Amino acid sequence: LIAVIIGLLVVPLQMSLIPLLKLYNGVGTFFGVPSKTYLGIWLAHTGFGLPFAIYLLRSYIAGLPREIME
């Protein structure tokens, strides 16, 4: 999993967003939100980028010394 995430760091988010949005538009609705609205695009972008952001934040916090957390 970590090798895949590190490998995907080479691909910019904006480059992978176009295929993601094409797939999203093909679905029609996403949790009851129509796909061709600003909210729908925002949800697709957030859902795609949020797991990676959480992974980066977790890795950063895990690397901090324990004395800082106390």
N, C-alpha and C positions, 0 to 999 in steps of 0.2 A: 504494500500500500504506500509506503513512504517513497519507494522508487518511482511509482506512478505519479505521485504528487510532485516530486522533484522534477521529473521529466516534463510535467505539464507547466512548470514555471517558465519554460521557454516560449510557450504559446500565450500571447497576450489575451486578456479577457475580451477585448473588443473583437478580436479575430474569431473567437469561438461563439460570440454572441449572435451573429447572423444565422448560423445553422440552428442554434437553440431557439431563436425566435420563429424561424420557419417551422420547426417542429411544434412549437407552442401554438402557432396560428392554425396548424392542422388539427389540433385537439378541439378547438372551439371554445370551451369554457374551462376554467381552472379554479376549483373551489368556489364555483358560482360566479366568478368574475369573467365577463366577456374578454376574449383575447385581444381584441383590437382597440383597447383603451390604454391610457397612460398608466392606470393602475395595474393592468395586466402585464404591460412591459416592465414596470417597476418590480412586480412580483417575480417575474422570470429572471430578471437581472439579480435580484436579491437572493433568490433561491439557488442561483448558480454560483454566486460569489461568497455567500455566507459560510458554507462549510470550510472553504479554504481560509477565510479570515479567522474562523474559530481555531483551525489547526495552527495557523501562524501565532495567534495570541497564546494558545496553550503551550507551544514550544518555547516562546519567549518567557512566559511565567515559570515554566519548569526549569529554565536555565538560570533563574535568579537565585542568589544565595539565600539560605534559610534565615539568616540573620536579618535580612531586609523585611521578611514577612512578619517577624515578631514585633 
